[in-house]
Amino acid sequence: MACVAALTWGVLIEPGRLVVRHEELELPHWPRPLSGLRVALLSDLHVGAPFWGVEQLSTLVERTNAEQPDLILLGGDYLVGSEPGATPVPAEAIAEKLSALHAPLGVLAVLGNHDWDDGQVRRAFEQRGIRVLEDERVRLERARQEFWVVGLADQITRRSEPRKAVSGVPPNAPFLLLVHEPDVFESFGRLRIRPSLTLAGHTHGGQVMLPLVGRPVVPSEFGRRYAYGHVVEEGRHLFVTSGVGTSILPVRFLVPPEIAILTLR
C-alpha cells in the first residue's frame, strides 16, 4: 500500500502542486541599503509538460506577483522536451503569459538548454518586455544604491563567457549572477569571479527525493553537490531552485514545483 500511495503522489499529485519557498540569505558585503531586497526566482517552467500547460502559467504569475518581489529572475528552460504526455507550446504564448509578471526593478531572464532554437524565445520575451541576458549585464538601483544583474549564456548548447559578461561591472560592486546550469559555479573560484550570489535552475532538485537514499538522479557532472538549495563554497554563495515543470518523466516526489522568494541581507 505504501508503494502505491507513493507512486500515486509522485505521478498524479506532486507534479501539479506549486509551493512558495521563502529563504533569507545572509551575503557577505551585501550593501546595507539593499538589505531586505526580495528576489523571485522561477526556472524550468517546461510549459506543455503534463500538469504545466499555458493555463497554469496564470496561477504561477498571480502567486508570484502576490509576493510583491522587488525583482523577478527567470532561469531558463521555458520550452518542453519530448517527455511522455508533453505538448509543445509556442514561445509567443509563454511570453504573453509571463509578461503579466510585475516587479519594481523589472523581470530579467536567461535561456536554458531547451530554449536554443533560431532566437525565437529571446525575440518573443523581449517583445513582451522581458529582457534576456546572454553574457550581458544590467545596472539596477534601489534606495540610491546601485547593483548589477549579470546573465550567462547556457552552458550546454553553447559555452558562456563569464569574464566577458562581468567585465562591465565596476570593481567591488554588488552583483547577482543568473545562470541556467549551476555547474558553472565550480569554476568561478579559478576565474576569480565573486558575485554576491549566483542563482540557477536546471537540476529540478532531482525531481525525486527518496527517504534514506536522497536524490537518485541529478543532471549535473557534480552529482548532488549543486542539486538544490543554498550552497556556500569558500565564501561564495549559490542558490538552486527546484523549478516548476518536469523533464524526462512527468514525476516529482518530495520535490514540489516552487516559486523561490529570496530575501537578501
C-alpha positions, 0 to 999 in steps of 0.5 A: 500500500505504501508503494502505491500511495507513493507512486500515486503522489509522485505521478498524479499529485506532486507534479501539479502542486506549486509551493512558495519557498521563502529563504533569507540569505545572509551575503557577505558585503551585501550593501546595507541599503539593499538589505531586505531586497526580495528576489523571485526566482522561477526556472524550468517552467517546461510549459506543455509538460503534463500538469504545466500547460499555458493555463497554469502559467496564470496561477504561477504569475498571480502567486508570484506577483502576490509576493510583491518581489522587488525583482523577478529572475527567470532561469531558463528552460521555458520550452518542453522536451519530448517527455511522455504526455508533453505538448509543445507550446509556442514561445509567443504564448509563454511570453504573453503569459509571463509578461503579466509578471510585475516587479519594481526593478523589472523581470530579467531572464536567461535561456536554458538548454531547451530554449536554443532554437533560431532566437525565437524565445529571446525575440518573443520575451523581449517583445513582451518586455522581458529582457534576456541576458546572454553574457550581458549585464544590467545596472539596477538601483534601489534606495540610491544604491546601485547593483548589477544583474549579470546573465550567462549564456547556457552552458550546454548548447553553447559555452558562456563567457563569464569574464566577458559578461562581468567585465562591465561591472565596476570593481567591488560592486554588488552583483547577482549572477543568473545562470541556467546550469549551476555547474558553472559555479565550480569554476568561478573560484579559478576565474576569480569571479565573486558575485554576491550570489549566483542563482540557477535552475536546471537540476529540478532538485532531482525531481525525486527525493527518496527517504534514506537514499536522497536524490537518485538522479541529478543532471549535473557532472557534480552529482548532488553537490549543486542539486538544490538549495543554498550552497556556500563554497569558500565564501561564495554563495549559490542558490538552486531552485527546484523549478516548476515543470518536469523533464524526462518523466512527468514525476516529482516526489518530495520535490514540489514545483516552487516559486523561490522568494529570496530575501537578501541581507 
